[in-house]
Amino acid sequence: MSTATDSNLQTIGWNGITLSCPRRWETIITKATHLLFEENFKPVFELRWHEEKRHSERSIKATLHKIAEETGLLVQRDLPPHWEKLQEHYALKLLADSETKETKAAIMICKECGTTLLLYFFHPQNRLYHRELTQIIHSIHCHQQQKNAETLWAIQDFKVLLPEDFTLSGHNFGAGLTRLSFVRSGLTIHLCRIAGAAQRLERTSMLSLLNLLGDLDISEEQVETHNDAISHCSSPSILQQIRSRLKRKAPFHQVILRHHPEYDRLSGLFFFDKKPIPETLTTSILESYEIFSL
């Protein structure tokens, strides 16, 4: 898995894509397959992608023609040296401004997994950040580097590792609250990250937040407390399972909410399933879920 080694860089992991970018840049997610990078509220670079197992020369040319037609850009015949090195892993083409001949976009098709990447560079930031953009482009990974590897999700000030067979089913970046949802067969995971923990905990308890975030009704007698965390694991009877299913709720759940006072954050993990949830799975995911300093 790619990681940022330069102290000025951070690793971003989102929906199968990992890359390294400057820490001062803000990463904005608008869709499941779209990342936009800004500095001082000005766009610098954006990345879009989609998976396609088979590509032909005809489909590549058709894609290039469509993009060139829609944007008015020209396909460049020659590649600069720092782009040529990428041809070992990608089939790629650059598109340039028709007047200035300046590179504005790139199409990269991974030779191993077939993912198509569309990169777009915003003027004049592409000139100002030439070194940073070169680093980013060479740091991009669009598939697992090892078999049976876990998928890294790293955004804002948190990261977590999930088995690669989990699929993103929803995401919401609200004011102070980030919520990501994942599914695998009947199992659902909700990941929550809350900013401004101290202020929130002045108004409400961790148990109230746990119930609110998980749409639960857990009493103080049912919750377990350890250090700066509270948790609950359900072991419903057959009758309780039937009642939950009639209400269209998963009868089995394992939930935990943690307070990170050093970062003024709360982190939550919520697991729901129709059958018992493997403890090894919840433990490994929980251990990988980290909050860190921005």
C-alpha positions as CSV (number, residue, x, y, z in Angstrom):
1,M,0.0,0.0,0.0
2,S,1.3,3.5,-0.9
3,T,2.1,5.8,2.0
4,A,3.4,9.3,2.2
5,T,7.0,9.4,3.4
6,D,7.5,13.2,3.0
7,S,6.3,15.1,6.2
8,N,4.8,17.7,3.9
9,L,2.7,15.0,2.1
10,Q,-0.4,13.1,3.2
11,T,-1.9,9.9,1.9
12,I,-5.4,10.0,0.5
13,G,-7.3,6.8,0.1
14,W,-10.8,6.9,-1.5
15,N,-12.8,4.1,-3.1
16,G,-9.8,2.1,-4.4
17,I,-7.6,5.0,-5.3
18,T,-4.6,6.0,-3.2
19,L,-2.2,9.0,-3.8
20,S,0.0,11.4,-1.9
21,C,-0.6,15.2,-2.0
22,P,0.6,18.2,-0.1
23,R,-0.9,18.5,3.4
24,R,-1.9,22.1,2.8
25,W,-4.3,21.1,0.0
26,E,-7.9,20.4,0.8
27,T,-9.4,17.3,-0.6
28,I,-13.0,17.6,-1.7
29,I,-15.2,14.6,-2.5
30,T,-18.2,15.3,-4.7
31,K,-18.8,11.7,-5.9
32,A,-17.7,8.2,-5.2
33,T,-15.2,8.4,-8.1
34,H,-14.2,12.1,-8.1
35,L,-11.5,13.9,-6.1
36,L,-10.9,17.7,-6.3
37,F,-7.9,19.3,-4.7
38,E,-7.9,23.0,-3.7
39,E,-5.5,25.4,-2.0
40,N,-6.8,28.7,-0.5
41,F,-10.2,27.9,-2.1
42,K,-8.7,27.7,-5.6
43,P,-8.9,24.4,-7.6
44,V,-5.5,22.9,-8.5
45,F,-6.2,19.4,-9.7
46,E,-9.0,16.9,-10.1
47,L,-9.2,13.2,-10.6
48,R,-12.1,11.1,-12.0
49,W,-12.0,7.4,-12.6
50,H,-14.1,4.3,-13.6
51,E,-13.4,0.6,-13.8
52,E,-13.5,-1.1,-17.2
53,K,-11.9,-4.5,-17.6
54,R,-11.5,-4.3,-21.4
55,H,-10.1,-1.6,-23.6
56,S,-9.4,-1.4,-27.3
57,E,-7.6,1.1,-29.4
58,R,-11.0,2.0,-30.8
59,S,-12.5,2.7,-27.3
60,I,-9.5,4.7,-26.3
61,K,-9.6,6.8,-29.4
62,A,-13.4,7.3,-29.0
63,T,-12.9,8.5,-25.4
64,L,-10.2,10.9,-26.5
65,H,-12.3,12.2,-29.4
66,K,-15.3,12.8,-27.1
67,I,-13.2,14.6,-24.4
68,A,-11.4,16.7,-27.0
69,E,-14.7,17.6,-28.7
70,E,-16.4,18.5,-25.4
71,T,-13.5,20.6,-24.0
72,G,-11.9,21.9,-27.2
73,L,-8.6,20.4,-26.2
74,L,-6.1,18.9,-28.6
75,V,-4.4,15.4,-28.2
76,Q,-0.7,15.8,-27.8
77,R,1.5,13.5,-29.9
78,D,4.6,13.7,-27.7
79,L,5.0,13.1,-24.0
80,P,7.3,15.0,-21.6
81,P,10.0,12.9,-19.9
82,H,8.2,12.7,-16.5
83,W,5.1,11.3,-18.3
84,E,7.0,8.8,-20.5
85,K,8.0,6.9,-17.3
86,L,4.3,6.1,-16.6
87,Q,3.9,4.2,-19.9
88,E,5.2,1.1,-18.2
89,H,2.0,0.9,-16.2
90,Y,-0.5,3.0,-18.2
91,A,-1.7,3.6,-21.7
92,L,-1.9,7.4,-21.6
93,K,-2.6,10.5,-23.7
94,L,-2.3,14.2,-22.8
95,L,-4.6,16.9,-24.0
96,A,-3.5,20.5,-24.4
97,D,-5.0,23.9,-24.8
98,S,-5.5,24.6,-28.5
99,E,-4.0,28.1,-28.2
100,T,-1.3,27.9,-25.5
101,K,-0.4,24.2,-26.1
102,E,-0.3,23.9,-22.3
103,T,-1.2,20.5,-20.9
104,K,-4.7,20.6,-19.4
105,A,-5.7,17.0,-19.0
106,A,-4.6,13.4,-19.1
107,I,-6.2,10.1,-19.7
108,M,-4.5,7.1,-18.1
109,I,-5.7,3.5,-18.5
110,C,-4.1,1.0,-16.1
111,K,-2.6,-1.9,-18.0
112,E,-3.2,-4.3,-15.0
113,C,-6.7,-3.6,-13.7
114,G,-8.2,-1.6,-16.6
115,T,-9.2,1.4,-14.6
116,T,-9.5,4.6,-16.6
117,L,-8.2,7.8,-14.9
118,L,-9.0,11.3,-16.1
119,L,-6.8,14.0,-14.7
120,Y,-7.5,17.7,-15.1
121,F,-5.2,20.6,-14.3
122,F,-6.4,24.1,-13.5
123,H,-4.5,27.1,-14.8
124,P,-2.4,28.9,-13.5
125,Q,-2.0,26.5,-10.6
126,N,-0.6,23.8,-12.9
127,R,2.4,26.0,-13.5
128,L,2.8,27.1,-9.9
129,Y,2.6,23.5,-8.6
130,H,4.4,21.6,-11.3
131,R,6.6,19.7,-8.8
132,E,3.7,18.8,-6.6
133,L,1.5,17.6,-9.5
134,T,4.3,15.4,-10.8
135,Q,4.6,13.8,-7.3
136,I,0.9,13.2,-7.2
137,I,0.7,11.6,-10.6
138,H,3.5,9.2,-9.9
139,S,2.0,8.3,-6.5
140,I,-1.4,7.2,-7.8
141,H,-2.4,3.6,-7.4
142,C,-5.7,2.3,-8.7
143,H,-5.6,-1.3,-7.5
144,Q,-4.3,-3.5,-4.7
145,Q,-0.5,-4.0,-4.8
146,Q,-0.9,-7.3,-3.1
147,K,-3.4,-10.1,-3.2
148,N,-6.0,-10.2,-0.4
149,A,-4.9,-6.7,0.6
150,E,-7.2,-4.4,2.5
151,T,-8.5,-1.1,1.0
152,L,-7.3,2.1,2.6
153,W,-9.8,4.8,3.3
154,A,-8.0,8.0,4.4
155,I,-9.5,11.4,4.2
156,Q,-9.7,14.5,6.4
157,D,-8.0,13.5,9.7
158,F,-8.8,9.7,9.8
159,K,-8.0,6.5,8.1
160,V,-9.3,2.9,8.3
161,L,-8.5,-0.4,6.5
162,L,-11.4,-2.5,5.2
163,P,-11.5,-5.9,3.5
164,E,-11.5,-5.2,-0.3
165,D,-14.9,-6.9,-0.8
166,F,-16.7,-4.1,1.1
167,T,-18.5,-1.6,-1.2
168,L,-19.1,2.0,-0.5
169,S,-22.9,2.5,-0.3
170,G,-23.1,6.1,0.9
171,H,-21.1,9.1,2.1
172,N,-21.9,12.4,3.7
173,F,-19.6,15.2,4.7
174,G,-21.7,17.4,6.9
175,A,-20.7,20.3,9.2
176,G,-18.5,18.6,11.7
177,L,-19.9,15.1,10.9
178,T,-18.5,12.7,8.3
179,R,-20.4,9.4,7.7
180,L,-19.3,6.6,5.4
181,S,-21.4,3.5,4.8
182,F,-20.2,0.1,3.4
183,V,-21.9,-3.1,2.6
184,R,-20.9,-6.8,2.1
185,S,-23.7,-9.2,1.5
186,G,-26.0,-8.7,4.5
187,L,-23.4,-6.8,6.6
188,T,-23.5,-3.0,6.8
189,I,-20.9,-0.8,8.4
190,H,-21.3,2.9,9.2
191,L,-18.2,4.9,10.0
192,C,-18.6,8.2,11.8
193,R,-16.1,11.0,12.6
194,I,-17.3,14.0,14.6
195,A,-15.4,17.2,15.0
196,G,-15.8,19.6,18.0
197,A,-16.2,16.7,20.5
198,A,-15.8,18.9,23.6
199,Q,-18.6,21.3,22.6
200,R,-20.9,18.4,21.7
201,L,-20.3,16.5,24.9
202,E,-21.2,19.6,26.9
203,R,-24.7,19.4,25.5
204,T,-25.2,15.6,25.3
205,S,-23.8,12.4,26.5
206,M,-21.8,9.8,24.5
207,L,-24.6,7.3,25.0
208,S,-27.1,9.7,23.4
209,L,-24.8,10.3,20.5
210,L,-24.3,6.5,20.1
211,N,-28.1,6.0,20.0
212,L,-28.6,8.9,17.6
213,L,-25.8,7.9,15.1
214,G,-26.8,4.2,15.1
215,D,-30.6,4.7,15.3
216,L,-30.6,2.6,18.5
217,D,-32.2,2.5,21.9
218,I,-29.5,1.4,24.2
219,S,-29.9,2.0,28.0
220,E,-27.1,2.9,30.4
221,E,-27.3,-0.7,31.9
222,Q,-26.6,-2.2,28.5
223,V,-23.6,-0.2,27.5
224,E,-19.9,-1.0,28.3
225,T,-17.5,1.7,29.3
226,H,-13.8,1.6,28.9
227,N,-11.5,4.6,29.1
228,D,-12.8,7.1,26.6
229,A,-15.1,4.7,24.8
230,I,-18.5,3.1,25.1
231,S,-19.7,0.1,23.2
232,H,-22.6,-2.4,22.9
233,C,-22.9,-5.8,21.3
234,S,-26.4,-7.4,20.8
235,S,-27.1,-11.1,21.3
236,P,-30.8,-11.2,20.5
237,S,-33.1,-14.2,21.3
238,I,-35.0,-15.8,18.4
239,L,-38.1,-13.8,19.4
240,Q,-36.1,-10.5,19.4
241,Q,-34.6,-11.4,16.0
242,I,-38.1,-11.9,14.5
243,R,-39.3,-8.6,16.0
244,S,-36.2,-6.7,14.6
245,R,-36.8,-8.2,11.1
246,L,-40.5,-7.2,11.2
247,K,-39.3,-3.7,11.9
248,R,-36.8,-4.1,9.0
249,K,-33.9,-3.7,11.3
250,A,-30.8,-5.9,11.5
251,P,-31.1,-7.9,14.8
252,F,-27.3,-8.2,15.3
253,H,-25.2,-5.2,15.9
254,Q,-21.8,-4.2,17.4
255,V,-21.3,-0.5,18.0
256,I,-18.6,1.6,19.6
257,L,-18.1,5.3,20.0
258,R,-14.6,6.6,21.1
259,H,-13.6,10.1,22.3
260,H,-10.2,11.4,21.2
261,P,-9.7,14.4,23.6
262,E,-6.2,15.1,22.2
263,Y,-7.7,15.8,18.8
264,D,-11.1,17.0,20.0
265,R,-12.8,14.3,17.9
266,L,-15.2,11.4,18.3
267,S,-15.0,8.3,16.1
268,G,-17.7,5.7,15.8
269,L,-18.1,2.3,14.1
270,F,-21.4,0.6,13.7
271,F,-21.8,-3.0,12.4
272,F,-25.3,-4.4,11.5
273,D,-26.2,-7.8,10.2
274,K,-29.0,-10.4,10.1
275,K,-26.6,-13.0,11.6
276,P,-23.9,-12.9,14.2
277,I,-21.0,-10.6,13.4
278,P,-17.5,-12.1,13.4
279,E,-15.5,-10.6,16.3
280,T,-12.3,-10.9,14.4
281,L,-13.7,-8.7,11.7
282,T,-14.9,-5.9,14.0
283,T,-11.6,-6.0,16.0
284,S,-9.3,-5.7,13.0
285,I,-11.3,-2.8,11.5
286,L,-11.5,-1.0,14.9
287,E,-7.8,-1.4,15.4
288,S,-7.1,0.2,12.0
289,Y,-9.5,3.1,12.5
290,E,-7.3,6.0,13.5
291,I,-7.8,9.7,14.2
292,F,-4.7,11.9,13.8
293,S,-3.7,15.5,13.9
294,L,-4.3,17.7,10.8
